[in-house]
Amino acid sequence: MGHRQRRELLGKLFEGIALAATVFGLLVLAFLLLDVARRGLGVLSWSFLTSYPSRFPEQAGIRSALLGTIWAMALTALFAVPLGVAAAIYLEEYAPRNRLTRLIELNINNLAGVPSIIYGLLGLELFVRALRLERSILAGALTLSLLILPILITASREALRAVPMSLREAAFALGATRWQVIRHQVLPVAFPAILTGMILALSRAIGETAPLITIGALTFIAFDPRGPLDKFTVLPIQIFNWVSRPQAGFHARAAGAILVLLAALLSMNGLAIYLRYRLQRRYQW
């Protein structure tokens, strides 16, 4: 057997292993989803969505956790999206290509792989203790903003980089300034991909538990949060609280909350796909 034949054989072997691993992972995921659906579909109801947590499983609901999640995601998007897109525009369109820029880019790429618990510790020291925001929604949203900023910057830079250079050159040739080119030509074309990256980043933030537990988000809230400085809980923490209890009734409630969280994640991802498709049709090249 020649060297080329051995390489082809090894390539086919690795492809088979990768395919088997993928199929196995999908089967395990399907089994877990079916198990969660079997446990949680029976508890889904309007009262489950509108009731507060309780010591009694049959009365427990996710109202405060659901509202806390909405508050946290809204504030996270408010802080992270403008800052992430602005940083991407600066690095891609304005920043000179030197050692400092390369160092910043390297650190952004490294920060995207930092465990979320590290961001929780940073949020605890910076927002909770140094800025005295206590265990508020604002502290949690700022912590989650730091978590998703590297993802947003990277996705936005890739979207800007994908815009044809000829579009910029044509606008410059007509006398437009750099900001006019970016605002009226580059951003509209890159916006579908930026929007997709934004929604995918928020999809990661909505499922995070470790950073919020670290900064002291509560596990039991029996009131509606009414402002960014209120104490809060979110769906992942509520799920964690119910799963850790011994009563089987709470486990069913946790499965129902998981289904609600999955529905939110799938809705966000579906929205990203739909908006990307609709907006790309307007700027096809």
Backbone as CSV, one residue per row, in Angstrom:
resi,resn,N_x,N_y,N_z,CA_x,CA_y,CA_z,C_x,C_y,C_z
1,MET,0.853,-1.201,0.000,0.000,0.000,0.000,0.887,1.249,0.000
2,GLY,0.642,2.136,-0.957,1.437,3.340,-1.071,1.085,4.387,-0.040
3,HIS,1.935,5.424,0.006,1.724,6.502,0.977,0.409,7.229,0.716
4,ARG,0.088,7.465,-0.545,-1.145,8.166,-0.882,-2.367,7.355,-0.476
5,GLN,-2.318,6.031,-0.690,-3.444,5.182,-0.314,-3.646,5.175,1.194
6,ARG,-2.538,5.163,1.956,-2.652,5.197,3.416,-3.289,6.511,3.880
7,ARG,-2.904,7.617,3.233,-3.498,8.893,3.596,-4.995,8.912,3.310
8,GLU,-5.389,8.351,2.156,-6.811,8.301,1.832,-7.570,7.413,2.805
9,LEU,-6.939,6.289,3.191,-7.576,5.388,4.145,-7.746,6.049,5.510
10,LEU,-6.695,6.759,5.966,-6.786,7.459,7.247,-7.829,8.579,7.191
11,GLY,-7.882,9.266,6.040,-8.885,10.311,5.894,-10.293,9.760,5.996
12,LYS,-10.553,8.636,5.330,-11.882,8.018,5.411,-12.179,7.529,6.824
13,LEU,-11.142,7.025,7.520,-11.332,6.555,8.892,-11.723,7.706,9.810
14,PHE,-11.019,8.832,9.678,-11.330,9.993,10.514,-12.715,10.552,10.182
15,GLU,-13.087,10.552,8.909,-14.423,11.001,8.534,-15.493,10.109,9.152
16,GLY,-15.234,8.798,9.153,-16.192,7.878,9.768,-16.314,8.100,11.261
17,ILE,-15.170,8.330,11.934,-15.200,8.588,13.375,-15.944,9.881,13.681
18,ALA,-15.681,10.925,12.881,-16.367,12.200,13.089,-17.872,12.057,12.871
19,LEU,-18.257,11.299,11.838,-19.679,11.088,11.574,-20.343,10.314,12.705
20,ALA,-19.649,9.261,13.201,-20.202,8.468,14.295,-20.348,9.309,15.562
21,ALA,-19.351,10.168,15.840,-19.422,11.024,17.027,-20.565,12.022,16.903
22,THR,-20.754,12.555,15.692,-21.852,13.505,15.480,-23.205,12.839,15.671
23,VAL,-23.358,11.654,15.088,-24.629,10.927,15.215,-24.891,10.572,16.674
24,PHE,-23.854,10.134,17.384,-24.013,9.784,18.800,-24.435,11.004,19.616
25,GLY,-23.779,12.158,19.360,-24.145,13.375,20.080,-25.579,13.800,19.804
26,LEU,-26.009,13.686,18.547,-27.386,14.050,18.198,-28.388,13.106,18.849
27,LEU,-28.051,11.829,18.922,-28.947,10.870,19.567,-29.088,11.153,21.055
28,VAL,-27.963,11.461,21.697,-28.017,11.802,23.128,-28.832,13.072,23.345
29,LEU,-28.615,14.084,22.485,-29.380,15.320,22.599,-30.870,15.066,22.401
30,ALA,-31.211,14.242,21.413,-32.625,13.934,21.168,-33.242,13.212,22.364
31,PHE,-32.476,12.294,22.972,-32.979,11.578,24.143,-33.232,12.542,25.303
32,LEU,-32.291,13.475,25.522,-32.457,14.433,26.611,-33.655,15.350,26.366
33,LEU,-33.815,15.799,25.120,-34.943,16.668,24.804,-36.276,15.946,24.988
34,LEU,-36.319,14.695,24.570,-37.549,13.926,24.748,-37.852,13.715,26.223
35,ASP,-36.816,13.465,27.013,-37.023,13.269,28.456,-37.528,14.552,29.110
36,VAL,-36.938,15.694,28.740,-37.392,16.977,29.290,-38.821,17.258,28.866
37,ALA,-39.142,16.991,27.588,-40.505,17.225,27.107,-41.502,16.332,27.833
38,ARG,-41.126,15.084,28.077,-42.026,14.157,28.771,-42.321,14.643,30.187
39,ARG,-41.300,15.202,30.845,-41.487,15.660,32.217,-42.169,17.029,32.304
40,GLY,-41.861,17.907,31.318,-42.271,19.294,31.474,-43.531,19.719,30.765
41,LEU,-43.972,18.984,29.750,-45.157,19.413,29.009,-46.411,19.451,29.883
42,GLY,-46.467,18.569,30.856,-47.657,18.507,31.707,-47.833,19.706,32.610
43,VAL,-46.751,20.464,32.892,-46.859,21.599,33.815,-47.016,22.923,33.077
44,LEU,-46.835,22.928,31.769,-46.952,24.173,31.029,-48.402,24.639,31.004
45,SER,-48.616,25.819,31.494,-49.951,26.421,31.525,-49.793,27.918,31.756
46,TRP,-50.884,28.639,31.622,-50.831,30.080,31.850,-50.504,30.399,33.304
47,SER,-51.031,29.601,34.227,-50.744,29.837,35.644,-49.272,29.579,35.952
48,PHE,-48.646,28.638,35.247,-47.217,28.367,35.440,-46.394,29.586,35.030
49,LEU,-46.808,30.273,33.986,-46.081,31.447,33.507,-46.345,32.678,34.355
50,THR,-47.470,32.737,35.023,-47.859,33.955,35.743,-47.802,33.813,37.258
51,SER,-47.382,32.670,37.764,-47.307,32.463,39.223,-45.873,32.656,39.701
52,TYR,-45.752,33.073,40.967,-44.440,33.237,41.571,-43.931,31.892,42.083
53,PRO,-42.629,31.772,42.330,-42.112,30.547,42.962,-42.756,30.315,44.321
54,SER,-42.827,29.054,44.700,-43.490,28.691,45.950,-42.781,27.494,46.580
55,ARG,-43.035,27.308,47.886,-42.512,26.115,48.549,-43.272,24.870,48.150
56,PHE,-44.425,25.050,47.554,-45.249,23.922,47.147,-45.136,23.738,45.630
57,PRO,-44.720,22.583,45.170,-44.466,22.396,43.734,-45.668,22.696,42.859
58,GLU,-46.857,22.303,43.306,-48.029,22.479,42.457,-48.418,23.956,42.298
59,GLN,-47.872,24.842,43.137,-48.194,26.267,43.054,-47.047,27.096,42.469
60,ALA,-45.904,26.489,42.245,-44.715,27.235,41.819,-44.799,27.620,40.341
61,GLY,-44.356,28.839,40.024,-44.333,29.327,38.647,-43.051,30.079,38.362
62,ILE,-42.959,30.644,37.179,-41.706,31.262,36.730,-41.868,32.757,36.434
63,ARG,-42.902,33.368,36.975,-43.165,34.770,36.623,-41.975,35.679,36.923
64,SER,-41.483,35.652,38.136,-40.385,36.553,38.509,-39.119,36.228,37.733
65,ALA,-38.854,34.940,37.500,-37.665,34.554,36.732,-37.790,34.982,35.280
66,LEU,-38.980,34.849,34.718,-39.192,35.239,33.324,-39.041,36.747,33.152
67,LEU,-39.624,37.519,34.070,-39.483,38.974,34.000,-38.031,39.395,34.240
68,GLY,-37.353,38.714,35.166,-35.938,39.018,35.395,-35.092,38.736,34.169
69,THR,-35.401,37.660,33.460,-34.686,37.336,32.233,-34.908,38.408,31.174
70,ILE,-36.149,38.862,31.030,-36.452,39.908,30.044,-35.702,41.202,30.390
71,TRP,-35.732,41.583,31.668,-35.014,42.784,32.093,-33.515,42.647,31.812
72,ALA,-32.947,41.518,32.191,-31.498,41.319,32.037,-31.089,41.333,30.569
73,MET,-31.870,40.680,29.704,-31.518,40.636,28.286,-31.671,42.001,27.629
74,ALA,-32.700,42.746,28.020,-32.895,44.075,27.448,-31.736,45.007,27.811
75,LEU,-31.326,44.998,29.082,-30.223,45.857,29.498,-28.897,45.378,28.914
76,THR,-28.719,44.068,28.811,-27.490,43.538,28.211,-27.365,43.980,26.760
77,ALA,-28.456,43.887,26.018,-28.429,44.347,24.622,-28.172,45.844,24.552
78,LEU,-28.759,46.624,25.464,-28.590,48.072,25.469,-27.131,48.465,25.675
79,PHE,-26.419,47.729,26.537,-25.027,48.064,26.817,-24.064,47.443,25.803
80,ALA,-24.270,46.184,25.475,-23.266,45.442,24.708,-23.304,45.736,23.218
81,VAL,-24.501,45.860,22.646,-24.603,45.977,21.185,-23.959,47.266,20.664
82,PRO,-24.314,48.452,21.176,-23.655,49.658,20.646,-22.140,49.645,20.855
83,LEU,-21.700,49.186,22.023,-20.270,49.175,22.302,-19.542,48.163,21.415
84,GLY,-20.137,46.988,21.231,-19.501,45.967,20.407,-19.411,46.368,18.950
85,VAL,-20.491,46.934,18.406,-20.486,47.363,17.001,-19.533,48.539,16.809
86,ALA,-19.517,49.479,17.762,-18.608,50.621,17.658,-17.148,50.163,17.697
87,ALA,-16.835,49.209,18.586,-15.470,48.691,18.654,-15.084,47.988,17.353
88,ALA,-16.018,47.248,16.780,-15.745,46.564,15.513,-15.506,47.565,14.386
89,ILE,-16.303,48.621,14.336,-16.127,49.643,13.301,-14.759,50.313,13.444
90,TYR,-14.375,50.628,14.676,-13.072,51.268,14.871,-11.930,50.342,14.444
91,LEU,-11.966,49.097,14.904,-10.872,48.177,14.604,-10.787,47.852,13.119
92,GLU,-11.928,47.794,12.454,-11.934,47.369,11.054,-11.765,48.540,10.087
93,GLU,-12.275,49.720,10.448,-12.301,50.822,9.489,-11.352,51.967,9.832
94,TYR,-10.991,52.129,11.099,-10.208,53.289,11.498,-8.829,52.934,12.054
95,ALA,-8.724,51.851,12.804,-7.492,51.561,13.530,-6.331,51.284,12.574
96,PRO,-5.153,51.839,12.853,-3.978,51.533,12.027,-3.525,50.092,12.259
97,ARG,-2.881,49.509,11.285,-2.385,48.140,11.399,-0.994,48.165,12.033
98,ASN,-0.959,48.115,13.360,0.317,48.114,14.067,0.284,47.088,15.191
99,ARG,1.309,47.081,16.008,1.416,46.089,17.074,0.306,46.247,18.111
100,LEU,-0.045,47.484,18.430,-1.098,47.704,19.417,-2.428,47.132,18.930
101,THR,-2.745,47.356,17.661,-3.994,46.827,17.111,-3.988,45.305,17.121
102,ARG,-2.862,44.715,16.735,-2.762,43.250,16.751,-2.880,42.705,18.165
103,LEU,-2.330,43.429,19.147,-2.442,42.996,20.542,-3.893,43.057,21.009
104,ILE,-4.604,44.128,20.631,-6.026,44.248,20.993,-6.830,43.118,20.366
105,GLU,-6.576,42.837,19.086,-7.305,41.767,18.406,-7.024,40.420,19.057
106,LEU,-5.763,40.185,19.430,-5.416,38.927,20.086,-6.136,38.784,21.415
107,ASN,-6.218,39.858,22.182,-6.890,39.793,23.476,-8.391,39.602,23.323
108,ILE,-8.985,40.213,22.301,-10.418,40.012,22.065,-10.692,38.543,21.746
109,ASN,-9.856,37.946,20.896,-10.028,36.532,20.558,-9.833,35.641,21.775
110,ASN,-8.891,35.998,22.640,-8.658,35.200,23.850,-9.813,35.341,24.844
111,LEU,-10.364,36.551,24.948,-11.461,36.780,25.885,-12.708,35.990,25.505
112,ALA,-12.875,35.702,24.216,-14.040,34.919,23.787,-13.999,33.500,24.341
113,GLY,-12.820,33.011,24.720,-12.709,31.659,25.260,-12.553,31.583,26.764
114,VAL,-12.652,32.721,27.455,-12.516,32.722,28.916,-13.774,32.128,29.541
115,PRO,-13.640,31.241,30.540,-14.835,30.680,31.198,-15.731,31.758,31.786
116,SER,-17.025,31.509,31.733,-17.977,32.526,32.169,-17.853,32.847,33.660
117,ILE,-17.370,31.897,34.457,-17.239,32.148,35.890,-16.237,33.270,36.165
118,ILE,-15.241,33.431,35.278,-14.267,34.512,35.439,-14.942,35.867,35.279
119,TYR,-15.861,35.959,34.323,-16.613,37.198,34.163,-17.493,37.455,35.389
120,GLY,-17.995,36.387,35.984,-18.769,36.546,37.203,-17.941,37.123,38.335
121,LEU,-16.707,36.649,38.479,-15.817,37.186,39.514,-15.468,38.648,39.232
122,LEU,-15.247,38.960,37.946,-14.981,40.354,37.585,-16.180,41.230,37.890
123,GLY,-17.386,40.760,37.536,-18.586,41.531,37.836,-18.803,41.712,39.321
124,LEU,-18.484,40.694,40.113,-18.625,40.785,41.572,-17.738,41.884,42.137
125,GLU,-16.483,41.919,41.709,-15.558,42.920,42.244,-15.828,44.313,41.685
126,LEU,-16.115,44.413,40.389,-16.234,45.721,39.753,-17.610,46.349,39.952
127,PHE,-18.660,45.620,39.613,-19.998,46.212,39.612,-20.686,46.117,40.976
128,VAL,-20.547,44.956,41.636,-21.259,44.767,42.905,-20.561,45.499,44.047
129,ARG,-19.225,45.349,44.126,-18.511,45.918,45.269,-17.936,47.303,44.983
130,ALA,-17.192,47.459,43.891,-16.551,48.751,43.618,-17.583,49.826,43.282
131,LEU,-18.510,49.546,42.383,-19.529,50.524,41.992,-20.766,50.483,42.885
132,ARG,-20.815,49.537,43.813,-21.903,49.439,44.800,-23.286,49.302,44.150
133,LEU,-23.352,48.506,43.104,-24.644,48.241,42.465,-25.401,47.103,43.146
134,GLU,-24.742,46.461,44.104,-25.330,45.364,44.867,-25.785,44.237,43.923
135,ARG,-26.726,43.425,44.382,-27.188,42.276,43.580,-28.374,42.691,42.713
136,SER,-28.129,43.623,41.832,-29.205,44.214,41.043,-29.189,43.693,39.609
137,ILE,-30.292,43.975,38.910,-30.371,43.611,37.497,-29.285,44.319,36.709
138,LEU,-28.991,45.565,37.071,-27.978,46.336,36.357,-26.607,45.679,36.466
139,ALA,-26.247,45.209,37.663,-24.964,44.523,37.827,-24.916,43.238,37.001
140,GLY,-26.020,42.491,36.985,-26.060,41.276,36.185,-25.969,41.569,34.697
141,ALA,-26.662,42.616,34.222,-26.631,42.956,32.806,-25.244,43.425,32.380
142,LEU,-24.576,44.207,33.217,-23.223,44.654,32.888,-22.254,43.483,32.834
143,THR,-22.418,42.533,33.742,-21.567,41.343,33.721,-21.793,40.522,32.460
144,LEU,-23.044,40.315,32.088,-23.339,39.583,30.857,-22.866,40.346,29.625
145,SER,-22.888,41.671,29.691,-22.389,42.469,28.568,-20.901,42.212,28.341
146,LEU,-20.136,42.161,29.430,-18.716,41.833,29.293,-18.528,40.441,28.705
147,LEU,-19.397,39.530,29.076,-19.292,38.150,28.606,-19.464,38.048,27.097
148,ILE,-20.423,38.780,26.536,-20.734,38.620,25.117,-20.036,39.650,24.231
149,LEU,-19.366,40.630,24.814,-18.698,41.643,24.005,-17.685,41.054,23.019
150,PRO,-16.802,40.134,23.430,-15.864,39.571,22.442,-16.567,38.881,21.277
151,ILE,-17.672,38.201,21.556,-18.421,37.539,20.483,-19.019,38.572,19.539
152,LEU,-19.599,39.628,20.106,-20.192,40.677,19.289,-19.149,41.384,18.428
153,ILE,-18.012,41.699,19.011,-16.972,42.400,18.257,-16.461,41.533,17.119
154,THR,-16.209,40.265,17.408,-15.698,39.368,16.377,-16.707,39.189,15.243
155,ALA,-17.972,38.962,15.598,-19.004,38.773,14.575,-19.199,40.037,13.742
156,SER,-19.171,41.200,14.398,-19.363,42.455,13.676,-18.181,42.744,12.753
157,ARG,-16.980,42.429,13.203,-15.807,42.640,12.347,-15.861,41.740,11.122
158,GLU,-16.261,40.506,11.300,-16.377,39.612,10.150,-17.429,40.109,9.168
159,ALA,-18.520,40.662,9.696,-19.561,41.197,8.821,-19.056,42.404,8.036
160,LEU,-18.319,43.288,8.691,-17.768,44.450,8.005,-16.712,44.054,6.981
161,ARG,-15.932,43.036,7.318,-14.875,42.586,6.416,-15.444,41.948,5.154
162,ALA,-16.653,41.411,5.265,-17.271,40.745,4.110,-17.837,41.723,3.091
163,VAL,-17.949,42.998,3.447,-18.456,44.000,2.500,-17.400,44.223,1.422
164,PRO,-17.761,44.170,0.150,-16.764,44.332,-0.927,-16.027,45.668,-0.832
165,MET,-14.722,45.633,-1.018,-13.927,46.847,-0.978,-14.307,47.797,-2.108
166,SER,-14.802,47.249,-3.212,-15.195,48.095,-4.335,-16.317,49.059,-3.948
167,LEU,-17.174,48.654,-3.003,-18.246,49.537,-2.557,-17.674,50.753,-1.844
168,ARG,-16.675,50.541,-1.017,-16.036,51.662,-0.326,-15.333,52.573,-1.326
169,GLU,-14.599,51.972,-2.243,-13.839,52.762,-3.202,-14.760,53.605,-4.087
170,ALA,-15.921,53.034,-4.477,-16.863,53.806,-5.295,-17.415,54.995,-4.516
171,ALA,-17.715,54.803,-3.229,-18.231,55.905,-2.423,-17.165,56.972,-2.206
172,PHE,-15.923,56.548,-1.952,-14.840,57.521,-1.810,-14.629,58.303,-3.108
173,ALA,-14.774,57.624,-4.236,-14.580,58.284,-5.526,-15.617,59.373,-5.773
174,LEU,-16.790,59.226,-5.157,-17.846,60.226,-5.308,-17.723,61.365,-4.295
175,GLY,-16.684,61.319,-3.466,-16.430,62.416,-2.542,-16.965,62.218,-1.143
176,ALA,-17.453,61.042,-0.803,-17.989,60.791,0.532,-16.855,60.717,1.559
177,THR,-17.138,61.148,2.772,-16.177,60.997,3.857,-16.180,59.554,4.355
178,ARG,-15.192,59.242,5.181,-15.110,57.865,5.687,-16.357,57.489,6.480
179,TRP,-16.823,58.396,7.351,-18.016,58.082,8.146,-19.250,57.963,7.262
180,GLN,-19.369,58.785,6.249,-20.495,58.663,5.327,-20.476,57.320,4.594
181,VAL,-19.294,56.883,4.218,-19.168,55.574,3.562,-19.599,54.465,4.510
182,ILE,-19.141,54.540,5.755,-19.478,53.498,6.729,-20.972,53.511,7.040
183,ARG,-21.500,54.706,7.269,-22.902,54.810,7.702,-23.885,54.455,6.593
184,HIS,-23.654,54.939,5.392,-24.648,54.804,4.330,-24.387,53.637,3.382
185,GLN,-23.169,53.104,3.369,-22.858,52.038,2.426,-22.462,50.732,3.121
186,VAL,-21.511,50.822,4.047,-20.967,49.599,4.647,-21.931,48.989,5.655
187,LEU,-22.420,49.799,6.601,-23.285,49.264,7.650,-24.585,48.645,7.120
188,PRO,-25.287,49.257,6.166,-26.497,48.600,5.665,-26.242,47.226,5.066
189,VAL,-25.100,47.063,4.386,-24.784,45.762,3.799,-24.375,44.760,4.873
190,ALA,-23.627,45.218,5.877,-23.141,44.324,6.926,-24.178,44.061,8.007
191,PHE,-25.259,44.846,8.040,-26.209,44.759,9.141,-26.837,43.372,9.322
192,PRO,-27.213,42.641,8.254,-27.791,41.295,8.487,-26.862,40.382,9.278
193,ALA,-25.581,40.359,8.921,-24.640,39.502,9.647,-24.394,40.018,11.059
194,ILE,-24.355,41.347,11.225,-24.193,41.911,12.569,-25.383,41.540,13.440
195,LEU,-26.569,41.621,12.873,-27.778,41.274,13.613,-27.783,39.803,14.017
196,THR,-27.331,38.956,13.116,-27.249,37.530,13.450,-26.281,37.291,14.598
197,GLY,-25.104,37.921,14.527,-24.142,37.781,15.616,-24.669,38.316,16.929
198,MET,-25.427,39.417,16.872,-26.002,39.998,18.082,-26.983,39.029,18.736
199,ILE,-27.878,38.449,17.942,-28.887,37.558,18.507,-28.249,36.276,19.031
200,LEU,-27.249,35.766,18.324,-26.565,34.563,18.802,-25.809,34.842,20.100
201,ALA,-25.218,36.033,20.223,-24.537,36.389,21.469,-25.525,36.498,22.620
202,LEU,-26.668,37.120,22.368,-27.695,37.214,23.407,-28.266,35.843,23.740
203,SER,-28.284,34.940,22.756,-28.745,33.581,23.025,-27.815,32.878,24.006
204,ARG,-26.524,33.187,23.923,-25.608,32.625,24.918,-25.850,33.242,26.287
205,ALA,-26.055,34.559,26.307,-26.228,35.242,27.589,-27.479,34.773,28.323
206,ILE,-28.546,34.476,27.582,-29.810,34.125,28.229,-29.716,32.788,28.962
207,GLY,-28.760,31.952,28.576,-28.629,30.654,29.234,-27.543,30.583,30.287
208,GLU,-26.869,31.704,30.569,-25.773,31.691,31.535,-26.295,31.691,32.971
209,THR,-25.637,30.902,33.791,-25.989,30.804,35.210,-24.830,31.193,36.115
210,ALA,-23.630,30.680,35.813,-22.484,30.863,36.697,-22.167,32.328,36.992
211,PRO,-22.103,33.242,35.999,-21.774,34.639,36.341,-22.809,35.281,37.252
212,LEU,-24.086,34.957,37.035,-25.142,35.584,37.834,-25.168,35.028,39.253
213,ILE,-24.899,33.743,39.406,-24.796,33.181,40.754,-23.610,33.804,41.498
214,THR,-22.516,34.032,40.762,-21.318,34.600,41.382,-21.557,36.004,41.912
215,ILE,-22.304,36.817,41.157,-22.552,38.190,41.623,-23.663,38.252,42.658
216,GLY,-24.332,37.114,42.930,-25.302,37.079,44.012,-26.748,37.198,43.604
217,ALA,-27.069,36.845,42.350,-28.483,36.829,41.962,-29.230,35.809,42.827
218,LEU,-30.441,36.155,43.232,-31.180,35.323,44.174,-31.813,34.127,43.480
219,THR,-32.102,33.093,44.253,-32.756,31.904,43.719,-34.256,31.895,43.985
220,PHE,-34.726,32.777,44.852,-36.155,32.817,45.184,-36.605,34.270,45.220
221,ILE,-37.420,34.665,44.259,-37.970,36.023,44.183,-39.480,35.897,44.040
222,ALA,-40.208,36.540,44.940,-41.668,36.467,44.903,-42.286,37.824,44.603
223,PHE,-41.601,38.621,43.786,-42.137,39.924,43.393,-41.600,40.253,42.006
224,ASP,-42.249,41.208,41.348,-41.822,41.618,40.010,-40.710,42.656,40.118
225,PRO,-39.624,42.488,39.360,-38.620,43.564,39.305,-39.197,44.773,38.569
226,ARG,-39.041,45.950,39.157,-39.636,47.153,38.575,-38.604,48.179,38.127
227,GLY,-37.348,47.887,38.293,-36.312,48.820,37.866,-34.971,48.138,37.794
228,PRO,-33.989,48.761,37.165,-32.678,48.121,36.989,-31.898,47.912,38.272
229,LEU,-32.280,48.565,39.360,-31.571,48.400,40.625,-32.264,47.409,41.560
230,ASP,-33.316,46.760,41.102,-34.007,45.760,41.913,-33.239,44.442,41.921
231,LYS,-33.456,43.671,42.965,-32.919,42.311,42.998,-33.690,41.444,42.008
232,PHE,-33.075,40.347,41.583,-33.670,39.593,40.488,-33.230,38.145,40.519
233,THR,-33.912,37.354,39.714,-33.477,36.014,39.365,-33.801,35.815,37.894
234,VAL,-33.251,34.773,37.301,-33.478,34.490,35.883,-33.843,33.015,35.741
235,LEU,-34.293,32.648,34.562,-34.756,31.279,34.336,-33.690,30.221,34.626
236,PRO,-32.443,30.364,34.160,-31.457,29.323,34.477,-31.240,29.125,35.968
237,ILE,-31.255,30.220,36.744,-31.079,30.093,38.194,-32.297,29.434,38.826
238,GLN,-33.491,29.790,38.355,-34.706,29.156,38.868,-34.707,27.662,38.567
239,ILE,-34.262,27.290,37.388,-34.155,25.874,37.025,-33.163,25.172,37.941
240,PHE,-32.018,25.811,38.176,-31.006,25.235,39.068,-31.563,25.030,40.473
241,ASN,-32.325,25.992,40.957,-32.911,25.897,42.291,-33.886,24.727,42.381
242,TRP,-34.746,24.567,41.382,-35.728,23.486,41.421,-35.088,22.112,41.246
243,VAL,-34.087,22.024,40.385,-33.429,20.729,40.165,-32.718,20.259,41.424
244,SER,-32.204,21.191,42.219,-31.460,20.818,43.420,-32.367,20.364,44.566
245,ARG,-33.678,20.501,44.419,-34.602,20.079,45.476,-34.970,18.610,45.306
246,PRO,-35.258,17.930,46.417,-35.524,16.488,46.323,-36.908,16.132,45.801
247,GLN,-37.880,17.033,45.908,-39.256,16.699,45.514,-39.368,16.535,43.995
248,ALA,-40.061,15.479,43.582,-40.236,15.209,42.153,-41.073,16.296,41.476
249,GLY,-41.989,16.915,42.232,-42.811,17.975,41.662,-41.982,19.153,41.189
250,PHE,-40.927,19.500,41.929,-40.061,20.588,41.508,-39.258,20.205,40.265
251,HIS,-38.925,18.930,40.135,-38.197,18.482,38.947,-39.057,18.649,37.696
252,ALA,-40.343,18.373,37.816,-41.246,18.588,36.685,-41.355,20.073,36.357
253,ARG,-41.388,20.924,37.401,-41.424,22.364,37.170,-40.136,22.829,36.494
254,ALA,-39.012,22.277,36.891,-37.743,22.628,36.252,-37.746,22.236,34.782
255,ALA,-38.310,21.061,34.473,-38.400,20.637,33.072,-39.290,21.591,32.271
256,GLY,-40.389,22.050,32.881,-41.242,23.023,32.207,-40.513,24.335,31.956
257,ALA,-39.718,24.797,32.930,-38.948,26.025,32.749,-37.882,25.851,31.673
258,ILE,-37.298,24.658,31.588,-36.324,24.371,30.531,-36.982,24.487,29.164
259,LEU,-38.207,23.983,29.038,-38.916,24.080,27.761,-39.189,25.543,27.391
260,VAL,-39.533,26.361,28.383,-39.752,27.785,28.114,-38.446,28.446,27.664
261,LEU,-37.345,28.105,28.335,-36.049,28.668,27.959,-35.631,28.209,26.567
262,LEU,-35.858,26.935,26.256,-35.547,26.432,24.915,-36.392,27.126,23.858
263,ALA,-37.660,27.356,24.176,-38.526,28.069,23.226,-38.006,29.480,22.975
264,ALA,-37.523,30.148,24.023,-36.963,31.493,23.844,-35.702,31.452,22.991
265,LEU,-34.831,30.468,23.247,-33.601,30.349,22.468,-33.893,30.053,21.004
266,LEU,-34.803,29.115,20.754,-35.145,28.777,19.372,-35.813,29.951,18.671
267,SER,-36.618,30.701,19.397,-37.265,31.879,18.802,-36.226,32.929,18.413
268,MET,-35.249,33.148,19.281,-34.208,34.123,18.973,-33.388,33.691,17.775
269,ASN,-33.027,32.417,17.714,-32.254,31.929,16.577,-33.076,31.938,15.297
270,GLY,-34.362,31.579,15.408,-35.228,31.646,14.240,-35.386,33.069,13.736
271,LEU,-35.501,34.026,14.673,-35.593,35.432,14.292,-34.327,35.882,13.574
272,ALA,-33.167,35.427,14.062,-31.904,35.796,13.411,-31.851,35.274,11.984
273,ILE,-32.268,34.033,11.782,-32.254,33.458,10.434,-33.219,34.197,9.519
274,TYR,-34.414,34.500,10.012,-35.420,35.181,9.198,-34.963,36.585,8.810
275,LEU,-34.476,37.353,9.792,-34.048,38.710,9.498,-32.846,38.728,8.570
276,ARG,-31.927,37.786,8.762,-30.767,37.724,7.873,-31.213,37.449,6.444
277,TYR,-32.149,36.531,6.277,-32.626,36.194,4.933,-33.328,37.387,4.291
278,ARG,-34.203,38.053,5.061,-34.952,39.176,4.495,-34.033,40.353,4.140
279,LEU,-33.076,40.632,5.020,-32.203,41.770,4.769,-31.178,41.481,3.683
280,GLN,-30.729,40.235,3.587,-29.759,39.899,2.544,-30.362,40.029,1.162
281,ARG,-31.660,39.794,1.053,-32.303,39.937,-0.260,-32.275,41.379,-0.745
282,ARG,-32.200,42.320,0.169,-32.170,43.724,-0.223,-30.801,44.163,-0.692
283,TYR,-29.745,43.424,-0.246,-28.377,43.839,-0.593,-27.606,42.691,-1.220
284,GLN,-28.198,42.017,-2.169,-27.531,40.940,-2.869,-26.538,41.518,-3.881
285,TRP,-25.417,40.795,-3.973,-24.381,41.241,-4.910,-24.166,40.159,-5.943
